[in-house]
Amino acid sequence: MFRKQKFVRNFELESLKEKTRILFIDDEERKKTIDYLDKERWRAQWIDDLDSMEKTALKDSHIIFVDIMGVGKKLEKEYEGLDLIVSIKEKYPEKKVVVYSSKSMHDIFHPANEIVDKRILKRAGDFEVFRSAIEELSKKCFNWDSVIEEIFRLIKDELPSGYRKEDLSKVLLKSINKDKSLNEKKIRTMLTVGKTTYDILMPLLSLYLGAK
């Protein structure tokens, strides 16, 4: 008998470390940060800039840290890291993107501020800040409860009045096919949402379902 409940998984931290791939895009070398994360058994790598949106390092990563300055130049981004973040989120909406800088971003008016998953103020040797962000965002990629919470946050204004996260979870579980694909018609009908809302939740749910 096909049981939808088998898709509900909440991984322990060590399992998340095995599944999660992390990328730093920074014109300054991040060797010390990578070494620290490696000792913590996280899988991370660093590149000094992105020269293609099809780059394997980008496509294979789940969490991407982008410096605000000094990157995006190879793709001729006017506002460097900020424009690069917009391009990444547009092409890969399921990926978690963290913007970080040694300067405050609070006064910067740019679309990246609205779509980034997390902001970090960069300080020398402050490795714990990165580790904490990675732990938080890896759960949003691969733990059912966190995925539902994230989807609910993004689409709650489009859901019927009084809708709860528990209701959303039940509907999405009912809409998963045996081959782990999503039944778009069932989701849109049961949630009474349009294609735009479906396009928001689909990448997040597909990423979760693709984890083994």
C-alpha positions, 0 to 999 in steps of 0.5 A: 500500500502506498503511504504518503506519510513516508515522505515526511522526514526530519533529518538529524544534523549529521544527515543534513551535513551529508546532504547539503552542498554549500558554495561561497562566491567571494572575490576574497579567498575563504580558505579559513571558512571552508577549513572550519566548515570542513572540520564541522563536516559540512561540504563547502567550496569557494569560487572567486566569481561566477562566470556562468549560471550553468556552472556545476558548482552553482547547480549542485549547491543548496546554500549559496553565500554571495559577497555584496562587492567584488563578484558578478563582474564576469557576468557584467552585473552592474550592482555586482553581488546584489544583481548576481543574487537576483539572477541566481534566485530567478533561475534557481528559486529553490536555492537558499541565498545568503548575502554577506558584507562587511558593511550594513545593507539596511540602507541599500535599496535593491531587489536582492534585499527582498528575495535573499534568504538571509543577511550576514554582516561579515566579520573576520574569524566569525565562523559561527555565524556562517555555521548557524546560518547553514544549519538553519537553511539546510533544515529549510531544504530537507526537513518536512516541517521546515519546508512546510513552514517556509512555503506557508510563509511565502504563500500564506497571503494567497491561501484561504482565510484561516488556513494553517500550516497543518492544513497545507501539509496535509494537502501537499502530502495528498498531492504527491504522486508515487514517483515523487512528482507533484500533481499540479492540478490537485494542489491548485484545486485544493489550495484554490491558488493560481499558477504563480503561487504554485510556481513558488512552492513547486521548486521548494517541494521538489528539492525536498522530494529529491533528497534521499 
